[in-house]
Amino acid sequence: HFKLTFGRAMTCPLNFSLSPQHFSKKAEAVQSSSSSAKNNRHAPSEGAQRAGAAALARIEQHQRPKVHTSQDAIRNQVKRELEAEAAALAEKEKAATAEGSKVPVKDPTCLSVSGVYFTCPLTGATLTKSEREVHIKEAILMRFEEDAVEASVMMVHTFNKDREKVKAAVDIISKYVDNICKNPTEEKYRKIKVSNKVFQEKVRCVEGSREFLQALDFISVMLPVEGQEEEEEFLVLPEQSPDALELMKERRDRLQRGEPVRAQLDRQAQVFRPSPNAQCFELPPEFYNLTAEELKREQQQRSDLVEKNAMLRTKAMREKEEQRERRKYNYTLLRIRLPDGNLLQGTFYAWDRLPVLFGFVRESLVDGWQPFELIAPGSQKLQESEEVALAECNLVPAALLTFAWDAAVQADIAAAGGKSPELLKPELLETIRTLS
């Protein structure tokens, strides 16, 4: 029982065991009697009436709570996360804009590439750097409609940044499954006490772990606990058939093999006509691993570099400085001058390795099976078989390379009366542009 006060002089005892309709009638009766005795009592104020109505609404809501499904809970949780991320990103961009105002902004029409873009492996959508994480989270949630196991595995490996915590959670969940499969009739192995210390510290803290257990058919049940008056929540798995146990093992293996879903760098392959500006590069800010203030400071120090280069320095000093310079960039823009003079351009991670570059070129050719060479500035021949990063080959933040067919193979083709192969695929030549 509690007393709901209407104004100063009137109280109405309420009982939670009664229905909301009873409360409404009771309130009306009280108000009716109060009007007949208004000479003896003060009428409730407008604020008191509003308070009474709000209390009745809360009681009615308390008696008929909204039931949330697991999907609702997941979506609401991620919605809150996405809203928080969007707010944080907006604040970060606002700060970056304020700081970036100190740095001269390049005309977008003069840039060699408009920016850095990514492709979502789940939807195929093209995304900016700031869009990719939110988009992938939304795409994973949409997968619950098709395959809850796959979606929850993606959640576990993608939504959690700490790989050690992910491994610990996966190991414990795998142990749950192993115990169930070895002891299918033992009820204790099919019950997980949610308040259990190991579950709380190792499993529950990892996003997607509970969703995975639900995908294995665990259900939430309130059960009595010996020595306690109140019931506690357990995740309980109904007894499984032999076929269902085999399916559980397969799903456990999927969890163990899971990998984070990452947006893939869009190479933005583009072909340009022959141009004297082939070695001129103007890069957008996304290519730099620097803050706006650091960019400004770098621009101010460029004049000092001329003097530094004129100084006598040891080879070790030069190499150390070159490594420091290479770490300033996340990406690199490479152009390959082809035998016909056209230029093939693509965006790469600064730490992509040479086989990635050769693969990009090979996929752009009509006859990509034929051997070819790539020659870097300084007549350095790049080897496709070498697992060397582009940054270690001094190909960041941008570089112009020269393409050449293997001379011996071309001689054999010519001797056999063959023609030189077409170079680039038609779909690339359809979008050929003039390099401004």
LUMBAMI-174561 format. One line per 10 residues: number of its first residue (from 1); their letters; for each residue x, z, y of C-alpha. Coordinates in nm, 4 decimals, decimal comma, padded with zeros to 6 digits. Layout:
LUMBAMI-174561
NUM	a	X:Z:Y | ...
***
This chain:
LUMBAMI-174561
1	hfkltfgram	00,0000:00,0000:00,0000 | 00,0978:-00,0439:00,3614 | -00,0849:-00,0305:00,6906 | -00,1245:-00,3340:00,9137 | -00,1706:-00,2260:01,2753 | -00,4047:-00,4217:01,5056 | -00,3251:-00,2918:01,8546 | -00,2605:00,0747:01,9119 | -00,5867:00,2349:01,8060 | -00,6833:00,0446:01,4904
11	tcplnfslsp	-00,5226:00,0370:01,1456 | -00,6230:-00,1534:00,8348 | -00,4950:-00,0345:00,4925 | -00,3988:-00,3309:00,2727 | -00,3498:-00,3439:-00,1040 | -00,1250:-00,6159:-00,2570 | -00,3460:-00,6160:-00,5678 | -00,6340:-00,7665:-00,3665 | -00,6747:-01,1350:-00,2918 | -00,5953:-01,2941:00,0463
21	qhfskkaeav	-00,9699:-01,3744:00,0829 | -01,0376:-01,0016:00,0540 | -00,7925:-00,9365:00,3354 | -00,9624:-01,1953:00,5560 | -01,3087:-01,0436:00,4928 | -01,1701:-00,6946:00,5467 | -01,0165:-00,7995:00,8743 | -01,3462:-00,9615:00,9861 | -01,5407:-00,6451:00,8946 | -01,2974:-00,4299:01,0851
31	qsssssaknn	-01,3145:-00,6590:01,3872 | -01,7013:-00,6529:01,3691 | -01,7135:-00,2752:01,3596 | -01,4600:-00,2574:01,6386 | -01,6788:-00,4743:01,8637 | -01,9801:-00,2426:01,8050 | -01,7687:00,0521:01,9083 | -01,5865:-00,1173:02,1916 | -01,7006:00,1527:02,4306 | -01,4930:00,4031:02,2335
41	rhapsegaqr	-01,1901:00,1858:02,1410 | -00,9622:-00,0611:02,3072 | -00,9863:-00,4259:02,1860 | -00,6668:-00,5545:02,0154 | -00,4327:-00,7431:02,2415 | -00,3629:-01,1121:02,1983 | -00,0146:-01,0323:02,0663 | -00,1567:-00,7916:01,8077 | -00,4022:-01,0559:01,6863 | -00,1200:-01,3060:01,6424
51	agaaalarie	00,0854:-01,0477:01,4500 | -00,2082:-00,9776:01,2187 | -00,2641:-01,3474:01,1492 | 00,1048:-01,3947:01,0738 | 00,1055:-01,1012:00,8323 | -00,1944:-01,2397:00,6426 | -00,0219:-01,5782:00,6221 | 00,2904:-01,4159:00,4797 | 00,0886:-01,2312:00,2173 | -00,0893:-01,5470:00,1103
61	qhqrpkvhts	00,2427:-01,7310:00,0916 | 00,3927:-01,4436:-00,1083 | 00,1169:-01,4640:-00,3668 | 00,1491:-01,8395:-00,4097 | 00,5225:-01,9144:-00,3987 | 00,6327:-02,2766:-00,3957 | 00,7832:-02,3804:-00,7261 | 01,1098:-02,5725:-00,6948 | 01,2276:-02,7969:-00,9731 | 01,5939:-02,8279:-01,0607
71	qdairnqvkr	01,5986:-03,1667:-00,8866 | 01,4488:-03,0114:-00,5732 | 01,7129:-02,7391:-00,5743 | 01,9939:-02,9903:-00,6149 | 01,8657:-03,2180:-00,3434 | 01,8055:-02,9318:-00,1009 | 02,1510:-02,7905:-00,1654 | 02,3250:-03,1228:-00,1090 | 02,1043:-03,1968:00,1904 | 02,2254:-02,8747:00,3494
81	eleaeaaala	02,5852:-02,9641:00,2636 | 02,5505:-03,3145:00,4048 | 02,3949:-03,1826:00,7239 | 02,6796:-02,9330:00,7601 | 02,9381:-03,2050:00,6941 | 02,7714:-03,4384:00,9434 | 02,7729:-03,1641:01,2081 | 03,1390:-03,0855:01,1379 | 03,2302:-03,4548:01,1453 | 03,0463:-03,5057:01,4737
91	ekekaataeg	03,2329:-03,2106:01,6238 | 03,5628:-03,3437:01,4932 | 03,4957:-03,6916:01,6302 | 03,3946:-03,5417:01,9638 | 03,7244:-03,3519:01,9813 | 03,9185:-03,6593:01,8717 | 03,7460:-03,8673:02,1389 | 03,8346:-03,6135:02,4055 | 04,1962:-03,6010:02,2877 | 04,2128:-03,9754:02,2351
101	skvpvkdptc	04,1200:-04,0366:02,5959 | 04,4809:-03,9518:02,6761 | 04,6032:-04,2462:02,4676 | 04,5621:-04,6074:02,5827 | 04,2857:-04,7712:02,3762 | 04,3540:-05,1192:02,2428 | 04,1006:-05,3962:02,2921 | 03,9214:-05,4367:01,9537 | 03,9316:-05,8155:01,9905 | 04,3127:-05,8012:01,9923
111	lsvsgvyftc	04,3410:-05,6011:01,6688 | 04,4791:-05,7672:01,3583 | 04,2043:-05,6011:01,1526 | 03,8924:-05,4220:01,2778 | 03,9570:-05,1058:01,0752 | 03,9985:-04,9574:00,7289 | 03,7024:-04,9977:00,4935 | 03,6121:-04,8796:00,1457 | 03,3784:-04,9850:-00,1343 | 03,1561:-04,7383:-00,3195
121	pltgatltks	03,2082:-04,7913:-00,6956 | 02,8507:-04,6782:-00,7662 | 02,6571:-04,8889:-00,5156 | 02,9020:-05,1550:-00,3999 | 02,8369:-05,0626:-00,0356 | 03,1103:-05,1176:00,2228 | 03,1891:-04,7938:00,4060 | 03,4019:-04,6648:00,6883 | 03,6398:-04,3780:00,6243 | 03,3959:-04,1228:00,7734
131	erevhikeai	03,1001:-04,2524:00,5694 | 03,2505:-04,2633:00,2232 | 03,2234:-03,8980:00,1111 | 02,8606:-03,8495:00,2183 | 02,7575:-04,1827:00,0681 | 02,9177:-04,1064:-00,2681 | 02,7452:-03,7666:-00,2862 | 02,4102:-03,9316:-00,2236 | 02,4825:-04,2013:-00,4836 | 02,5705:-03,9390:-00,7463
141	lmrfeedave	02,2467:-03,7510:-00,6811 | 02,0506:-04,0714:-00,7312 | 02,2054:-04,0995:-01,0789 | 02,0104:-03,7925:-01,1956 | 01,7038:-04,0144:-01,2270 | 01,8847:-04,2332:-01,4827 | 02,1344:-04,0074:-01,6618 | 02,1510:-03,6349:-01,5824 | 02,4617:-03,5875:-01,7991 | 02,6574:-03,8609:-01,6218
151	asvmmvhtfn	02,5443:-03,7385:-01,2779 | 02,6365:-03,3756:-01,3496 | 02,9789:-03,4796:-01,4865 | 03,0344:-03,6748:-01,1639 | 02,9303:-03,3705:-00,9621 | 03,1759:-03,1425:-01,1422 | 03,4722:-03,3761:-01,0929 | 03,3855:-03,5108:-00,7454 | 03,2243:-03,2293:-00,5474 | 03,5012:-02,9760:-00,6185
161	kdrekvkaav	03,8416:-03,0234:-00,4594 | 04,0274:-02,7544:-00,6553 | 04,1316:-02,9302:-00,9764 | 04,2469:-02,6057:-01,1386 | 03,9015:-02,4507:-01,0960 | 03,7410:-02,7636:-01,2389 | 03,9668:-02,7520:-01,5444 | 03,8880:-02,3830:-01,6001 | 03,5130:-02,4460:-01,5818 | 03,5341:-02,7465:-01,8151
171	diiskyvdni	03,7343:-02,5439:-02,0674 | 03,4803:-02,2598:-02,0690 | 03,1803:-02,4931:-02,1003 | 03,3597:-02,6718:-02,3841 | 03,4077:-02,3343:-02,5525 | 03,0330:-02,2673:-02,5216 | 02,9603:-02,5967:-02,6969 | 03,2222:-02,5390:-02,9677 | 03,0816:-02,1952:-03,0501 | 02,7279:-02,3323:-03,0723
181	cknpteekyr	02,8322:-02,6202:-03,2967 | 03,0283:-02,3871:-03,5277 | 02,7504:-02,1260:-03,5388 | 02,4259:-02,3213:-03,4861 | 02,1999:-02,0430:-03,6160 | 02,3627:-01,7593:-03,4203 | 02,1378:-01,6869:-03,1244 | 02,4063:-01,5007:-02,9275 | 02,6098:-01,8200:-02,8877 | 02,3100:-02,0001:-02,7393
191	kikvsnkvfq	02,2605:-01,7417:-02,4633 | 02,4679:-01,7248:-02,1436 | 02,4208:-01,4203:-01,9242 | 02,4300:-01,5521:-01,5688 | 02,5699:-01,2244:-01,4286 | 02,8579:-01,2325:-01,6781 | 03,1877:-01,1965:-01,4923 | 03,3544:-01,4982:-01,6568 | 03,0507:-01,7180:-01,5918 | 03,0310:-01,6044:-01,2287
201	ekvrcvegsr	03,4007:-01,6432:-01,1506 | 03,4857:-01,9502:-01,3586 | 03,1707:-02,1582:-01,4065 | 02,9011:-02,0885:-01,1508 | 03,1392:-02,1369:-00,8586 | 03,1991:-02,4986:-00,9663 | 02,9351:-02,7361:-00,8317 | 02,7615:-02,9349:-01,1031 | 02,8418:-02,6946:-01,3868 | 02,4930:-02,5483:-01,4012
211	eflqaldfis	02,3405:-02,8955:-01,3776 | 02,5533:-03,0021:-01,6748 | 02,4325:-02,7067:-01,8826 | 02,0745:-02,7959:-01,7922 | 02,1456:-03,1538:-01,9023 | 02,2487:-03,0039:-02,2398 | 01,8935:-02,8528:-02,2518 | 01,9830:-02,4986:-02,1471 | 01,6860:-02,3385:-01,9695 | 01,6699:-02,0405:-01,7348
221	vmlpvegqee	01,4913:-01,7383:-01,8844 | 01,4490:-01,3786:-01,7649 | 01,5254:-01,1444:-02,0552 | 01,5448:-00,7665:-02,0977 | 01,8894:-00,6101:-02,1182 | 01,9559:-00,3012:-02,3254 | 02,0071:00,0049:-02,1089 | 01,8545:-00,1598:-01,7997 | 01,5067:-00,1391:-01,6569 | 01,5168:-00,4798:-01,4864
231	eeeflvlpeq	01,5387:-00,8124:-01,6666 | 01,8268:-01,0495:-01,6028 | 01,8609:-01,4254:-01,5944 | 02,0017:-01,6004:-01,9016 | 02,0653:-01,9684:-01,9720 | 01,9232:-02,0181:-02,3194 | 01,9577:-02,3181:-02,5503 | 01,6858:-02,3696:-02,8129 | 01,8080:-02,4037:-03,1711 | 01,9471:-02,7535:-03,2197
241	spdalelmke	01,9183:-03,0031:-03,5015 | 02,2365:-03,1491:-03,6574 | 02,1867:-03,4745:-03,4634 | 02,1407:-03,2810:-03,1399 | 02,4631:-03,0891:-03,2064 | 02,6529:-03,4161:-03,2469 | 02,5053:-03,5359:-02,9178 | 02,6233:-03,2122:-02,7532 | 02,9782:-03,2795:-02,8715 | 02,9651:-03,6304:-02,7278
251	rrdrlqrgep	02,8432:-03,4934:-02,3923 | 03,1178:-03,2299:-02,3975 | 03,3712:-03,5100:-02,4440 | 03,2237:-03,6950:-02,1462 | 03,2735:-03,3838:-01,9352 | 03,6334:-03,3490:-02,0499 | 03,7100:-03,7162:-01,9755 | 03,5398:-03,7099:-01,6378 | 03,7217:-03,8293:-01,3277 | 03,6413:-03,7923:-00,9566
261	vraqldrqaq	03,4381:-04,0763:-00,8087 | 03,6457:-04,2182:-00,5257 | 03,5704:-04,4965:-00,2817 | 03,8028:-04,7906:-00,3389 | 04,0055:-04,9392:-00,0561 | 03,8585:-05,2708:00,0562 | 04,1498:-05,5139:00,0845 | 03,9576:-05,7238:00,3394 | 04,1232:-06,0399:00,2135 | 04,1416:-06,2960:00,4941
271	vfrpspnaqc	04,3084:-06,6359:00,5293 | 04,4515:-06,7638:00,8580 | 04,5734:-07,1076:00,9545 | 04,9457:-07,1540:01,0290 | 05,0311:-06,9643:01,3469 | 05,3347:-06,8671:01,5534 | 05,1724:-06,5218:01,5811 | 05,2148:-06,4510:01,2101 | 05,4520:-06,1614:01,2770 | 05,2421:-06,0074:01,5547
281	felppefynl	05,0438:-05,7031:01,4419 | 04,8069:-05,4805:01,6400 | 04,6757:-05,2009:01,4182 | 04,3701:-04,9752:01,4669 | 04,4118:-04,5934:01,4770 | 04,2981:-04,5553:01,1121 | 04,6337:-04,6915:00,9966 | 04,8197:-04,3984:01,1461 | 04,8668:-04,0608:00,9830 | 04,8973:-03,9110:01,3286
291	taeelkreqq	04,6750:-03,7304:01,5772 | 04,5950:-03,8871:01,9125 | 04,8405:-03,6522:02,0837 | 05,1143:-03,7495:01,8380 | 05,0437:-04,1166:01,9018 | 05,0776:-04,0571:02,2733 | 05,4049:-03,8722:02,2224 | 05,5325:-04,1546:02,0012 | 05,4580:-04,4099:02,2701 | 05,6473:-04,2026:02,5234
301	qrsdlvekna	05,9476:-04,1846:02,2921 | 05,9687:-04,5539:02,2120 | 06,2160:-04,6156:02,4912 | 06,4421:-04,3517:02,3360 | 06,4497:-04,5419:02,0058 | 06,6463:-04,8230:02,1640 | 06,9192:-04,5809:02,2615 | 06,9105:-04,4130:01,9207 | 06,9518:-04,7460:01,7406 | 07,2547:-04,8198:01,9534
311	mlrtkamrek	07,4190:-04,4947:01,8493 | 07,6618:-04,4787:01,5613 | 07,4737:-04,3112:01,2749 | 07,5588:-04,2577:00,9110 | 07,3599:-04,4315:00,6371 | 07,2077:-04,0978:00,5316 | 07,0874:-04,0342:00,8870 | 06,9261:-04,3768:00,9074 | 06,7546:-04,3393:00,5694 | 06,6187:-03,9965:00,6622
321	eeqrerrkyn	06,4761:-04,1336:00,9864 | 06,3238:-04,4315:00,8067 | 06,1485:-04,2000:00,5590 | 06,0116:-03,9947:00,8462 | 05,8824:-04,3095:01,0135 | 05,7135:-04,4308:00,6931 | 05,5250:-04,1028:00,6545 | 05,3441:-04,1734:00,9811 | 05,1191:-04,4294:00,8153 | 04,8396:-04,4095:00,5597
331	ytllrirlpd	04,7911:-04,7837:00,5217 | 04,9779:-05,1069:00,5687 | 04,8646:-05,4575:00,6660 | 05,0504:-05,7331:00,4821 | 05,0507:-06,1087:00,5398 | 05,1858:-06,3578:00,2894 | 05,2965:-06,6973:00,4221 | 05,2061:-06,9622:00,1626 | 05,3880:-07,2949:00,1026 | 05,1206:-07,4836:00,3011
341	gnllqgtfya	05,1727:-07,2535:00,6011 | 04,8445:-07,0654:00,5645 | 04,8535:-06,6858:00,5772 | 04,6883:-06,4534:00,3243 | 04,6220:-06,1055:00,4660 | 04,5225:-05,7798:00,2947 | 04,5085:-05,4026:00,3567 | 04,6919:-05,1624:00,1234 | 04,7705:-04,7949:00,0916 | 05,1219:-04,7243:00,2152
351	wdrlpvlfgf	05,1996:-04,5796:-00,1300 | 05,0497:-04,8621:-00,3357 | 05,3138:-05,0015:-00,5699 | 05,4468:-05,3556:-00,5970 | 05,2317:-05,4506:-00,9007 | 04,9230:-05,3860:-00,6839 | 05,0495:-05,6298:-00,4194 | 05,1341:-05,8962:-00,6773 | 04,7935:-05,8463:-00,8397 | 04,6181:-05,9019:-00,5050
361	vreslvdgwq	04,8058:-06,2267:-00,4492 | 04,7504:-06,3436:-00,8068 | 04,3741:-06,2836:-00,7834 | 04,3622:-06,4955:-00,4670 | 04,5277:-06,8007:-00,6288 | 04,3599:-07,0802:-00,8184 | 04,6411:-07,0773:-01,0738 | 04,7354:-06,7137:-01,0675 | 04,8952:-06,7365:-01,4108 | 05,1943:-06,9269:-01,2734
371	pfeliapgsq	05,5012:-06,7175:-01,1868 | 05,5844:-06,6772:-00,8178 | 05,8090:-06,4775:-00,5907 | 05,7449:-06,2665:-00,2833 | 06,0249:-06,2356:-00,0306 | 06,0207:-05,9473:00,2169 | 06,1855:-05,9451:00,5611 | 06,5620:-05,9522:00,5293 | 06,5406:-06,1944:00,2315 | 06,4663:-05,9078:-00,0061
381	klqeseeval	06,3103:-06,0403:-00,3286 | 06,0358:-05,8148:-00,4562 | 06,0014:-05,7633:-00,8298 | 05,6511:-05,7418:-00,9754 | 05,7717:-05,5246:-01,2615 | 05,9152:-05,2539:-01,0365 | 05,6956:-04,9460:-00,9788 | 05,8153:-04,9068:-00,6217 | 05,5868:-04,8041:-00,3347 | 05,5319:-05,0418:-00,0436
391	aecnlvpaal	05,6528:-04,7725:00,1954 | 05,9789:-04,7492:00,0008 | 06,0246:-05,1238:00,0462 | 05,9942:-05,0867:00,4260 | 05,6617:-05,2756:00,4256 | 05,4718:-05,0268:00,6450 | 05,2841:-05,0277:00,8755 | 05,2803:-05,4083:00,8592 | 05,4961:-05,6923:00,7348 | 05,5101:-06,0680:00,6837
401	ltfawdaavq	05,6211:-06,1850:00,3373 | 05,6998:-06,5312:00,2081 | 05,5433:-06,6763:-00,1067 | 05,7380:-06,9134:-00,3329 | 05,6518:-07,0636:-00,6699 | 05,9070:-07,0155:-00,9448 | 06,1443:-07,3112:-00,8946 | 06,2131:-07,3701:-01,2656 | 05,8427:-07,3824:-01,3567 | 05,7678:-07,6183:-01,0679
411	adiaaaggks	06,0499:-07,8490:-01,1829 | 05,9024:-07,8624:-01,5321 | 05,5579:-07,9459:-01,3901 | 05,7026:-08,2216:-01,1734 | 05,9006:-08,3651:-01,4675 | 05,5811:-08,3806:-01,6711 | 05,4088:-08,5753:-01,3938 | 05,1902:-08,2886:-01,2849 | 05,0770:-08,2148:-00,9332 | 05,1405:-07,9057:-00,7350
421	pellkpelle	04,8523:-07,6671:-00,7946 | 04,5893:-07,5855:-00,5377 | 04,6827:-07,2584:-00,3771 | 04,3938:-07,0370:-00,2727 | 04,0482:-07,0062:-00,4226 | 03,7758:-07,2033:-00,2400 | 03,5767:-06,8913:-00,1446 | 03,8741:-06,7654:00,0573 | 03,9274:-07,0984:00,2308 | 03,5602:-07,1061:00,3340
431	tirtls	03,6277:-06,8182:00,5734 | 03,9649:-06,9381:00,7048 | 04,0253:-06,8418:01,0676 | 04,2708:-06,9039:01,3479 | 04,5024:-06,6121:01,4157 | 04,4656:-06,5089:01,7774
***
